[in-house]
Amino acid sequence: MKKVLVPLCAVAALMLAGCGTVPTGTVAAPIMLDVKDSGPVYDASVRDTKVGRATVTGIILVSFGDGSIAAAMRDGGITKVNRVEYEYQTILYMYTKKTTVVYGE
């Protein structure tokens, strides 16, 4: 009994720790967040003529990809940022995807 209980507790602790996963939302609903800030995330003086996307994906305890603002700027060839938006998708807490969308010129 002890030989089964210890590994089972170790696996449960790893799954509940959330290490290596991207932020999660509801069970199976895509969520779009529009962030407008007076700081470095939103600049009304810059036109939003280009769009760049960067995605990080997590499957159970493993995450891969680069979801940073810098990666999204490289993807769209953006040098000046107008605004940044984030899209989250979660399916049963086992698959999560966070996309950073950058608008600018």
Secondary structure, DSSP 8 states (H G I E B T S, - for coil): -HHHHHHHHHHHHHHHH-TT-----SSS--EEEEE--SSTT--TTS---EEEEEEEEEETTEEEE---HHHHHHHHT-SSEEEEEEEEEEETTTEEEEEEEEEE-
